[in-house]
Amino acid sequence: MAFLTVAEVASVMRVSKMTVYRLVHSGQLPAIRVGRSFRVPEQALHQYLYGSYMGSIESTDRP
């Protein structure tokens, strides 16, 4: 299992590190704490992005 740092997640998502921290603290993006930093499982990031993408498609399909 591969883990990404908050900076790596922010780079992939093209958002700030603060946005990633908000997602982690709100529970929307699963992460584990390693010392004083967080690591996000790569699979969890893909699931989050897929869920966000599918949610936006479903919302536009409604009449």
N, CA, C, O and CB atoms as a CASP TS submission, in Angstrom:
PFRMAT TS
TARGET T0000
AUTHOR 0000-0000-0000
METHOD Language model
MODEL 1
PARENT N/A
ATOM      1  N   MET     1       0.847  -1.178   0.000  1.00  0.00           N
ATOM      2  CA  MET     1       0.000   0.000   0.000  1.00  0.00           C
ATOM      3  C   MET     1       0.893   1.242   0.000  1.00  0.00           C
ATOM      4  O   MET     1       1.818   1.351   0.805  1.00  0.00           O
ATOM      5  CB  MET     1      -0.964  -0.002   1.227  1.00  0.00           C
ATOM      6  N   ALA     2       0.611   2.164  -0.900  1.00  0.00           N
ATOM      7  CA  ALA     2       1.396   3.393  -1.004  1.00  0.00           C
ATOM      8  C   ALA     2       0.702   4.526  -0.251  1.00  0.00           C
ATOM      9  O   ALA     2      -0.526   4.622  -0.236  1.00  0.00           O
ATOM     10  CB  ALA     2       1.608   3.780  -2.487  1.00  0.00           C
ATOM     11  N   PHE     3       1.499   5.367   0.363  1.00  0.00           N
ATOM     12  CA  PHE     3       0.985   6.514   1.101  1.00  0.00           C
ATOM     13  C   PHE     3       1.560   7.789   0.513  1.00  0.00           C
ATOM     14  O   PHE     3       2.707   7.821   0.069  1.00  0.00           O
ATOM     15  CB  PHE     3       1.324   6.405   2.603  1.00  0.00           C
ATOM     16  N   LEU     4       0.755   8.835   0.516  1.00  0.00           N
ATOM     17  CA  LEU     4       1.165  10.133  -0.006  1.00  0.00           C
ATOM     18  C   LEU     4       1.189  11.161   1.119  1.00  0.00           C
ATOM     19  O   LEU     4       0.392  11.091   2.054  1.00  0.00           O
ATOM     20  CB  LEU     4       0.222  10.592  -1.138  1.00  0.00           C
ATOM     21  N   THR     5       2.101  12.103   1.021  1.00  0.00           N
ATOM     22  CA  THR     5       2.135  13.202   1.980  1.00  0.00           C
ATOM     23  C   THR     5       1.039  14.199   1.623  1.00  0.00           C
ATOM     24  O   THR     5       0.453  14.139   0.542  1.00  0.00           O
ATOM     25  CB  THR     5       3.533  13.893   1.997  1.00  0.00           C
ATOM     26  N   VAL     6       0.776  15.105   2.539  1.00  0.00           N
ATOM     27  CA  VAL     6      -0.223  16.143   2.298  1.00  0.00           C
ATOM     28  C   VAL     6       0.193  16.993   1.092  1.00  0.00           C
ATOM     29  O   VAL     6      -0.653  17.370   0.282  1.00  0.00           O
ATOM     30  CB  VAL     6      -0.405  17.034   3.560  1.00  0.00           C
ATOM     31  N   ALA     7       1.471  17.291   0.971  1.00  0.00           N
ATOM     32  CA  ALA     7       1.957  18.087  -0.160  1.00  0.00           C
ATOM     33  C   ALA     7       1.738  17.346  -1.480  1.00  0.00           C
ATOM     34  O   ALA     7       1.355  17.956  -2.478  1.00  0.00           O
ATOM     35  CB  ALA     7       3.452  18.421   0.019  1.00  0.00           C
ATOM     36  N   GLU     8       1.981  16.038  -1.486  1.00  0.00           N
ATOM     37  CA  GLU     8       1.773  15.251  -2.710  1.00  0.00           C
ATOM     38  C   GLU     8       0.299  15.202  -3.088  1.00  0.00           C
ATOM     39  O   GLU     8      -0.046  15.310  -4.264  1.00  0.00           O
ATOM     40  CB  GLU     8       2.314  13.825  -2.530  1.00  0.00           C
ATOM     41  N   VAL     9      -0.566  15.039  -2.099  1.00  0.00           N
ATOM     42  CA  VAL     9      -2.010  15.024  -2.356  1.00  0.00           C
ATOM     43  C   VAL     9      -2.441  16.380  -2.918  1.00  0.00           C
ATOM     44  O   VAL     9      -3.203  16.439  -3.883  1.00  0.00           O
ATOM     45  CB  VAL     9      -2.805  14.690  -1.053  1.00  0.00           C
ATOM     46  N   ALA    10      -1.960  17.457  -2.322  1.00  0.00           N
ATOM     47  CA  ALA    10      -2.297  18.796  -2.791  1.00  0.00           C
ATOM     48  C   ALA    10      -1.853  18.995  -4.237  1.00  0.00           C
ATOM     49  O   ALA    10      -2.563  19.616  -5.029  1.00  0.00           O
ATOM     50  CB  ALA    10      -1.655  19.854  -1.890  1.00  0.00           C
ATOM     51  N   SER    11      -0.699  18.478  -4.574  1.00  0.00           N
ATOM     52  CA  SER    11      -0.197  18.593  -5.939  1.00  0.00           C
ATOM     53  C   SER    11      -1.075  17.825  -6.925  1.00  0.00           C
ATOM     54  O   SER    11      -1.388  18.328  -8.003  1.00  0.00           O
ATOM     55  CB  SER    11       1.241  18.087  -6.016  1.00  0.00           C
ATOM     56  N   VAL    12      -1.468  16.615  -6.557  1.00  0.00           N
ATOM     57  CA  VAL    12      -2.317  15.799  -7.430  1.00  0.00           C
ATOM     58  C   VAL    12      -3.670  16.471  -7.626  1.00  0.00           C
ATOM     59  O   VAL    12      -4.190  16.519  -8.741  1.00  0.00           O
ATOM     60  CB  VAL    12      -2.503  14.381  -6.843  1.00  0.00           C
ATOM     61  N   MET    13      -4.236  16.988  -6.544  1.00  0.00           N
ATOM     62  CA  MET    13      -5.567  17.607  -6.603  1.00  0.00           C
ATOM     63  C   MET    13      -5.524  19.047  -7.101  1.00  0.00           C
ATOM     64  O   MET    13      -6.559  19.626  -7.430  1.00  0.00           O
ATOM     65  CB  MET    13      -6.215  17.568  -5.234  1.00  0.00           C
ATOM     66  N   ARG    14      -4.324  19.622  -7.156  1.00  0.00           N
ATOM     67  CA  ARG    14      -4.138  21.028  -7.545  1.00  0.00           C
ATOM     68  C   ARG    14      -4.900  21.974  -6.617  1.00  0.00           C
ATOM     69  O   ARG    14      -5.603  22.887  -7.050  1.00  0.00           O
ATOM     70  CB  ARG    14      -4.594  21.243  -8.994  1.00  0.00           C
ATOM     71  N   VAL    15      -4.726  21.711  -5.315  1.00  0.00           N
ATOM     72  CA  VAL    15      -5.301  22.567  -4.283  1.00  0.00           C
ATOM     73  C   VAL    15      -4.196  22.887  -3.282  1.00  0.00           C
ATOM     74  O   VAL    15      -3.085  22.369  -3.394  1.00  0.00           O
ATOM     75  CB  VAL    15      -6.531  21.880  -3.580  1.00  0.00           C
ATOM     76  N   SER    16      -4.495  23.728  -2.314  1.00  0.00           N
ATOM     77  CA  SER    16      -3.492  24.061  -1.300  1.00  0.00           C
ATOM     78  C   SER    16      -3.407  22.942  -0.259  1.00  0.00           C
ATOM     79  O   SER    16      -4.309  22.114  -0.130  1.00  0.00           O
ATOM     80  CB  SER    16      -3.832  25.413  -0.616  1.00  0.00           C
ATOM     81  N   LYS    17      -2.295  22.946   0.475  1.00  0.00           N
ATOM     82  CA  LYS    17      -2.141  21.966   1.554  1.00  0.00           C
ATOM     83  C   LYS    17      -3.215  22.175   2.619  1.00  0.00           C
ATOM     84  O   LYS    17      -3.676  21.208   3.226  1.00  0.00           O
ATOM     85  CB  LYS    17      -0.734  22.067   2.184  1.00  0.00           C
ATOM     86  N   MET    18      -3.616  23.420   2.854  1.00  0.00           N
ATOM     87  CA  MET    18      -4.651  23.708   3.847  1.00  0.00           C
ATOM     88  C   MET    18      -5.959  23.032   3.466  1.00  0.00           C
ATOM     89  O   MET    18      -6.673  22.540   4.340  1.00  0.00           O
ATOM     90  CB  MET    18      -4.859  25.225   3.989  1.00  0.00           C
ATOM     91  N   THR    19      -6.287  22.997   2.182  1.00  0.00           N
ATOM     92  CA  THR    19      -7.507  22.320   1.726  1.00  0.00           C
ATOM     93  C   THR    19      -7.434  20.838   2.035  1.00  0.00           C
ATOM     94  O   THR    19      -8.423  20.243   2.464  1.00  0.00           O
ATOM     95  CB  THR    19      -7.724  22.537   0.217  1.00  0.00           C
ATOM     96  N   VAL    20      -6.279  20.239   1.823  1.00  0.00           N
ATOM     97  CA  VAL    20      -6.103  18.810   2.126  1.00  0.00           C
ATOM     98  C   VAL    20      -6.253  18.584   3.627  1.00  0.00           C
ATOM     99  O   VAL    20      -6.917  17.635   4.044  1.00  0.00           O
ATOM    100  CB  VAL    20      -4.711  18.302   1.634  1.00  0.00           C
ATOM    101  N   TYR    21      -5.645  19.443   4.444  1.00  0.00           N
ATOM    102  CA  TYR    21      -5.787  19.315   5.895  1.00  0.00           C
ATOM    103  C   TYR    21      -7.255  19.419   6.314  1.00  0.00           C
ATOM    104  O   TYR    21      -7.695  18.683   7.197  1.00  0.00           O
ATOM    105  CB  TYR    21      -4.954  20.394   6.610  1.00  0.00           C
ATOM    106  N   ARG    22      -8.006  20.310   5.699  1.00  0.00           N
ATOM    107  CA  ARG    22      -9.440  20.438   6.024  1.00  0.00           C
ATOM    108  C   ARG    22     -10.188  19.152   5.682  1.00  0.00           C
ATOM    109  O   ARG    22     -11.033  18.699   6.454  1.00  0.00           O
ATOM    110  CB  ARG    22     -10.068  21.633   5.262  1.00  0.00           C
ATOM    111  N   LEU    23      -9.880  18.563   4.528  1.00  0.00           N
ATOM    112  CA  LEU    23     -10.533  17.312   4.124  1.00  0.00           C
ATOM    113  C   LEU    23     -10.192  16.187   5.103  1.00  0.00           C
ATOM    114  O   LEU    23     -11.055  15.380   5.447  1.00  0.00           O
ATOM    115  CB  LEU    23     -10.110  16.918   2.689  1.00  0.00           C
ATOM    116  N   VAL    24      -8.953  16.135   5.545  1.00  0.00           N
ATOM    117  CA  VAL    24      -8.522  15.103   6.499  1.00  0.00           C
ATOM    118  C   VAL    24      -9.217  15.308   7.841  1.00  0.00           C
ATOM    119  O   VAL    24      -9.767  14.364   8.408  1.00  0.00           O
ATOM    120  CB  VAL    24      -6.981  15.130   6.680  1.00  0.00           C
ATOM    121  N   HIS    25      -9.193  16.536   8.349  1.00  0.00           N
ATOM    122  CA  HIS    25      -9.787  16.802   9.667  1.00  0.00           C
ATOM    123  C   HIS    25     -11.304  16.631   9.675  1.00  0.00           C
ATOM    124  O   HIS    25     -11.880  16.283  10.706  1.00  0.00           O
ATOM    125  CB  HIS    25      -9.437  18.206  10.116  1.00  0.00           C
ATOM    126  N   SER    26     -11.954  16.871   8.542  1.00  0.00           N
ATOM    127  CA  SER    26     -13.407  16.705   8.474  1.00  0.00           C
ATOM    128  C   SER    26     -13.804  15.237   8.279  1.00  0.00           C
ATOM    129  O   SER    26     -14.978  14.890   8.400  1.00  0.00           O
ATOM    130  CB  SER    26     -13.978  17.553   7.336  1.00  0.00           C
ATOM    131  N   GLY    27     -12.822  14.377   7.978  1.00  0.00           N
ATOM    132  CA  GLY    27     -13.110  12.962   7.780  1.00  0.00           C
ATOM    133  C   GLY    27     -13.479  12.599   6.350  1.00  0.00           C
ATOM    134  O   GLY    27     -13.752  11.434   6.064  1.00  0.00           O
ATOM    135  N   GLN    28     -13.493  13.572   5.450  1.00  0.00           N
ATOM    136  CA  GLN    28     -13.829  13.291   4.056  1.00  0.00           C
ATOM    137  C   GLN    28     -12.715  12.538   3.335  1.00  0.00           C
ATOM    138  O   GLN    28     -12.976  11.787   2.395  1.00  0.00           O
ATOM    139  CB  GLN    28     -14.129  14.585   3.324  1.00  0.00           C
ATOM    140  N   LEU    29     -11.476  12.739   3.776  1.00  0.00           N
ATOM    141  CA  LEU    29     -10.322  12.073   3.184  1.00  0.00           C
ATOM    142  C   LEU    29      -9.587  11.312   4.287  1.00  0.00           C
ATOM    143  O   LEU    29      -8.991  11.929   5.170  1.00  0.00           O
ATOM    144  CB  LEU    29      -9.373  13.101   2.478  1.00  0.00           C
ATOM    145  N   PRO    30      -9.625   9.976   4.244  1.00  0.00           N
ATOM    146  CA  PRO    30      -8.973   9.198   5.287  1.00  0.00           C
ATOM    147  C   PRO    30      -7.451   9.400   5.288  1.00  0.00           C
ATOM    148  O   PRO    30      -6.835   9.530   4.231  1.00  0.00           O
ATOM    149  CB  PRO    30      -9.301   7.721   5.112  1.00  0.00           C
ATOM    150  N   ALA    31      -6.869   9.426   6.460  1.00  0.00           N
ATOM    151  CA  ALA    31      -5.422   9.580   6.590  1.00  0.00           C
ATOM    152  C   ALA    31      -4.974   8.967   7.902  1.00  0.00           C
ATOM    153  O   ALA    31      -5.760   8.804   8.836  1.00  0.00           O
ATOM    154  CB  ALA    31      -5.006  11.072   6.512  1.00  0.00           C
ATOM    155  N   ILE    32      -3.701   8.633   7.952  1.00  0.00           N
ATOM    156  CA  ILE    32      -3.128   8.160   9.212  1.00  0.00           C
ATOM    157  C   ILE    32      -2.080   9.170   9.663  1.00  0.00           C
ATOM    158  O   ILE    32      -1.478   9.874   8.852  1.00  0.00           O
ATOM    159  CB  ILE    32      -2.502   6.727   9.057  1.00  0.00           C
ATOM    160  N   ARG    33      -1.884   9.223  10.944  1.00  0.00           N
ATOM    161  CA  ARG    33      -0.914  10.154  11.509  1.00  0.00           C
ATOM    162  C   ARG    33       0.415   9.420  11.700  1.00  0.00           C
ATOM    163  O   ARG    33       0.463   8.350  12.307  1.00  0.00           O
ATOM    164  CB  ARG    33      -1.427  10.750  12.862  1.00  0.00           C
ATOM    165  N   VAL    34       1.477  10.002  11.183  1.00  0.00           N
ATOM    166  CA  VAL    34       2.823   9.471  11.352  1.00  0.00           C
ATOM    167  C   VAL    34       3.642  10.564  12.017  1.00  0.00           C
ATOM    168  O   VAL    34       4.051  11.534  11.378  1.00  0.00           O
ATOM    169  CB  VAL    34       3.457   9.019   9.978  1.00  0.00           C
ATOM    170  N   GLY    35       3.871  10.390  13.298  1.00  0.00           N
ATOM    171  CA  GLY    35       4.543  11.456  14.041  1.00  0.00           C
ATOM    172  C   GLY    35       3.659  12.685  14.075  1.00  0.00           C
ATOM    173  O   GLY    35       2.540  12.644  14.585  1.00  0.00           O
ATOM    174  N   ARG    36       4.171  13.783  13.528  1.00  0.00           N
ATOM    175  CA  ARG    36       3.404  15.030  13.510  1.00  0.00           C
ATOM    176  C   ARG    36       2.775  15.303  12.149  1.00  0.00           C
ATOM    177  O   ARG    36       2.181  16.362  11.946  1.00  0.00           O
ATOM    178  CB  ARG    36       4.294  16.193  13.900  1.00  0.00           C
ATOM    179  N   SER    37       2.897  14.364  11.216  1.00  0.00           N
ATOM    180  CA  SER    37       2.350  14.598   9.875  1.00  0.00           C
ATOM    181  C   SER    37       1.315  13.540   9.512  1.00  0.00           C
ATOM    182  O   SER    37       1.179  12.525  10.195  1.00  0.00           O
ATOM    183  CB  SER    37       3.474  14.611   8.832  1.00  0.00           C
ATOM    184  N   PHE    38       0.602  13.789   8.445  1.00  0.00           N
ATOM    185  CA  PHE    38      -0.412  12.865   7.965  1.00  0.00           C
ATOM    186  C   PHE    38       0.062  12.191   6.690  1.00  0.00           C
ATOM    187  O   PHE    38       0.807  12.775   5.903  1.00  0.00           O
ATOM    188  CB  PHE    38      -1.742  13.590   7.728  1.00  0.00           C
ATOM    189  N   ARG    39      -0.382  10.946   6.496  1.00  0.00           N
ATOM    190  CA  ARG    39      -0.159  10.219   5.253  1.00  0.00           C
ATOM    191  C   ARG    39      -1.514   9.734   4.766  1.00  0.00           C
ATOM    192  O   ARG    39      -2.311   9.187   5.528  1.00  0.00           O
ATOM    193  CB  ARG    39       0.845   9.023   5.449  1.00  0.00           C
ATOM    194  N   VAL    40      -1.755   9.945   3.484  1.00  0.00           N
ATOM    195  CA  VAL    40      -3.021   9.563   2.877  1.00  0.00           C
ATOM    196  C   VAL    40      -2.781   8.340   2.000  1.00  0.00           C
ATOM    197  O   VAL    40      -1.923   8.374   1.118  1.00  0.00           O
ATOM    198  CB  VAL    40      -3.632  10.740   2.051  1.00  0.00           C
ATOM    199  N   PRO    41      -3.530   7.258   2.228  1.00  0.00           N
ATOM    200  CA  PRO    41      -3.390   6.098   1.339  1.00  0.00           C
ATOM    201  C   PRO    41      -3.751   6.497  -0.093  1.00  0.00           C
ATOM    202  O   PRO    41      -4.759   7.164  -0.326  1.00  0.00           O
ATOM    203  CB  PRO    41      -4.290   4.920   1.821  1.00  0.00           C
ATOM    204  N   GLU    42      -2.921   6.084  -1.039  1.00  0.00           N
ATOM    205  CA  GLU    42      -3.143   6.456  -2.439  1.00  0.00           C
ATOM    206  C   GLU    42      -4.525   6.015  -2.919  1.00  0.00           C
ATOM    207  O   GLU    42      -5.194   6.739  -3.655  1.00  0.00           O
ATOM    208  CB  GLU    42      -2.057   5.841  -3.332  1.00  0.00           C
ATOM    209  N   GLN    43      -4.942   4.831  -2.499  1.00  0.00           N
ATOM    210  CA  GLN    43      -6.260   4.314  -2.895  1.00  0.00           C
ATOM    211  C   GLN    43      -7.389   5.195  -2.349  1.00  0.00           C
ATOM    212  O   GLN    43      -8.402   5.389  -3.021  1.00  0.00           O
ATOM    213  CB  GLN    43      -6.436   2.864  -2.397  1.00  0.00           C
ATOM    214  N   ALA    44      -7.221   5.722  -1.147  1.00  0.00           N
ATOM    215  CA  ALA    44      -8.239   6.597  -0.554  1.00  0.00           C
ATOM    216  C   ALA    44      -8.373   7.887  -1.362  1.00  0.00           C
ATOM    217  O   ALA    44      -9.477   8.402  -1.538  1.00  0.00           O
ATOM    218  CB  ALA    44      -7.887   6.923   0.917  1.00  0.00           C
ATOM    219  N   LEU    45      -7.250   8.403  -1.850  1.00  0.00           N
ATOM    220  CA  LEU    45      -7.297   9.604  -2.680  1.00  0.00           C
ATOM    221  C   LEU    45      -8.064   9.325  -3.970  1.00  0.00           C
ATOM    222  O   LEU    45      -8.907  10.122  -4.381  1.00  0.00           O
ATOM    223  CB  LEU    45      -5.871  10.101  -2.999  1.00  0.00           C
ATOM    224  N   HIS    46      -7.768   8.189  -4.608  1.00  0.00           N
ATOM    225  CA  HIS    46      -8.463   7.839  -5.849  1.00  0.00           C
ATOM    226  C   HIS    46      -9.959   7.661  -5.607  1.00  0.00           C
ATOM    227  O   HIS    46     -10.774   8.090  -6.425  1.00  0.00           O
ATOM    228  CB  HIS    46      -7.871   6.556  -6.452  1.00  0.00           C
ATOM    229  N   GLN    47     -10.324   7.038  -4.501  1.00  0.00           N
ATOM    230  CA  GLN    47     -11.740   6.844  -4.182  1.00  0.00           C
ATOM    231  C   GLN    47     -12.424   8.183  -3.934  1.00  0.00           C
ATOM    232  O   GLN    47     -13.554   8.390  -4.374  1.00  0.00           O
ATOM    233  CB  GLN    47     -11.898   5.931  -2.954  1.00  0.00           C
ATOM    234  N   TYR    48     -11.753   9.091  -3.235  1.00  0.00           N
ATOM    235  CA  TYR    48     -12.324  10.409  -2.966  1.00  0.00           C
ATOM    236  C   TYR    48     -12.554  11.165  -4.280  1.00  0.00           C
ATOM    237  O   TYR    48     -13.625  11.733  -4.498  1.00  0.00           O
ATOM    238  CB  TYR    48     -11.396  11.223  -2.029  1.00  0.00           C
ATOM    239  N   LEU    49     -11.546  11.165  -5.145  1.00  0.00           N
ATOM    240  CA  LEU    49     -11.672  11.878  -6.415  1.00  0.00           C
ATOM    241  C   LEU    49     -12.746  11.251  -7.293  1.00  0.00           C
ATOM    242  O   LEU    49     -13.516  11.967  -7.931  1.00  0.00           O
ATOM    243  CB  LEU    49     -10.335  11.891  -7.154  1.00  0.00           C
ATOM    244  N   TYR    50     -12.807   9.933  -7.333  1.00  0.00           N
ATOM    245  CA  TYR    50     -13.822   9.257  -8.126  1.00  0.00           C
ATOM    246  C   TYR    50     -15.218   9.580  -7.597  1.00  0.00           C
ATOM    247  O   TYR    50     -16.137   9.842  -8.373  1.00  0.00           O
ATOM    248  CB  TYR    50     -13.585   7.741  -8.122  1.00  0.00           C
ATOM    249  N   GLY    51     -15.369   9.560  -6.292  1.00  0.00           N
ATOM    250  CA  GLY    51     -16.659   9.879  -5.676  1.00  0.00           C
ATOM    251  C   GLY    51     -17.074  11.313  -5.939  1.00  0.00           C
ATOM    252  O   GLY    51     -18.250  11.587  -6.178  1.00  0.00           O
ATOM    253  N   SER    52     -16.118  12.230  -5.897  1.00  0.00           N
ATOM    254  CA  SER    52     -16.422  13.638  -6.179  1.00  0.00           C
ATOM    255  C   SER    52     -16.802  13.812  -7.637  1.00  0.00           C
ATOM    256  O   SER    52     -17.719  14.569  -7.958  1.00  0.00           O
ATOM    257  CB  SER    52     -15.221  14.540  -5.831  1.00  0.00           C
ATOM    258  N   TYR    53     -16.110  13.123  -8.512  1.00  0.00           N
ATOM    259  CA  TYR    53     -16.381  13.210  -9.948  1.00  0.00           C
ATOM    260  C   TYR    53     -17.752  12.636 -10.263  1.00  0.00           C
ATOM    261  O   TYR    53     -18.535  13.253 -10.985  1.00  0.00           O
ATOM    262  CB  TYR    53     -15.297  12.473 -10.755  1.00  0.00           C
ATOM    263  N   MET    54     -18.045  11.463  -9.728  1.00  0.00           N
ATOM    264  CA  MET    54     -19.328  10.820  -9.991  1.00  0.00           C
ATOM    265  C   MET    54     -20.464  11.640  -9.391  1.00  0.00           C
ATOM    266  O   MET    54     -21.549  11.703  -9.970  1.00  0.00           O
ATOM    267  CB  MET    54     -19.344   9.389  -9.426  1.00  0.00           C
ATOM    268  N   GLY    55     -20.237  12.261  -8.255  1.00  0.00           N
ATOM    269  CA  GLY    55     -21.263  13.087  -7.641  1.00  0.00           C
ATOM    270  C   GLY    55     -21.602  14.286  -8.498  1.00  0.00           C
ATOM    271  O   GLY    55     -22.765  14.681  -8.578  1.00  0.00           O
ATOM    272  N   SER    56     -20.602  14.873  -9.142  1.00  0.00           N
ATOM    273  CA  SER    56     -20.864  16.039  -9.986  1.00  0.00           C
ATOM    274  C   SER    56     -21.601  15.639 -11.258  1.00  0.00           C
ATOM    275  O   SER    56     -22.405  16.418 -11.769  1.00  0.00           O
ATOM    276  CB  SER    56     -19.553  16.750 -10.340  1.00  0.00           C
ATOM    277  N   ILE    57     -21.348  14.447 -11.779  1.00  0.00           N
ATOM    278  CA  ILE    57     -22.052  13.976 -12.971  1.00  0.00           C
ATOM    279  C   ILE    57     -23.507  13.686 -12.630  1.00  0.00           C
ATOM    280  O   ILE    57     -24.409  14.066 -13.377  1.00  0.00           O
ATOM    281  CB  ILE    57     -21.370  12.714 -13.552  1.00  0.00           C
ATOM    282  N   GLU    58     -23.738  13.020 -11.513  1.00  0.00           N
ATOM    283  CA  GLU    58     -25.099  12.677 -11.115  1.00  0.00           C
ATOM    284  C   GLU    58     -25.932  13.920 -10.875  1.00  0.00           C
ATOM    285  O   GLU    58     -27.123  13.929 -11.187  1.00  0.00           O
ATOM    286  CB  GLU    58     -25.085  11.814  -9.865  1.00  0.00           C
ATOM    287  N   SER    59     -25.342  14.961 -10.334  1.00  0.00           N
ATOM    288  CA  SER    59     -26.100  16.179 -10.041  1.00  0.00           C
ATOM    289  C   SER    59     -26.501  16.912 -11.326  1.00  0.00           C
ATOM    290  O   SER    59     -27.502  17.628 -11.335  1.00  0.00           O
ATOM    291  CB  SER    59     -25.276  17.110  -9.141  1.00  0.00           C
ATOM    292  N   THR    60     -25.736  16.742 -12.407  1.00  0.00           N
ATOM    293  CA  THR    60     -26.085  17.405 -13.666  1.00  0.00           C
ATOM    294  C   THR    60     -27.068  16.596 -14.495  1.00  0.00           C
ATOM    295  O   THR    60     -27.645  17.131 -15.441  1.00  0.00           O
ATOM    296  CB  THR    60     -24.838  17.667 -14.477  1.00  0.00           C
ATOM    297  N   ASP    61     -27.281  15.315 -14.170  1.00  0.00           N
ATOM    298  CA  ASP    61     -28.195  14.468 -14.904  1.00  0.00           C
ATOM    299  C   ASP    61     -29.653  14.674 -14.490  1.00  0.00           C
ATOM    300  O   ASP    61     -30.566  14.256 -15.200  1.00  0.00           O
ATOM    301  CB  ASP    61     -27.810  13.031 -14.717  1.00  0.00           C
ATOM    302  N   ARG    62     -29.864  15.302 -13.369  1.00  0.00           N
ATOM    303  CA  ARG    62     -31.234  15.489 -12.865  1.00  0.00           C
ATOM    304  C   ARG    62     -31.948  16.557 -13.664  1.00  0.00           C
ATOM    305  O   ARG    62     -31.338  17.547 -14.066  1.00  0.00           O
ATOM    306  CB  ARG    62     -31.226  15.864 -11.373  1.00  0.00           C
ATOM    307  N   PRO    63     -33.241  16.364 -13.897  1.00  0.00           N
ATOM    308  CA  PRO    63     -34.021  17.357 -14.655  1.00  0.00           C
ATOM    309  C   PRO    63     -34.263  18.630 -13.891  1.00  0.00           C
ATOM    310  O   PRO    63     -34.902  19.548 -14.405  1.00  0.00           O
ATOM    311  CB  PRO    63     -35.339  16.778 -15.061  1.00  0.00           C
TER
END
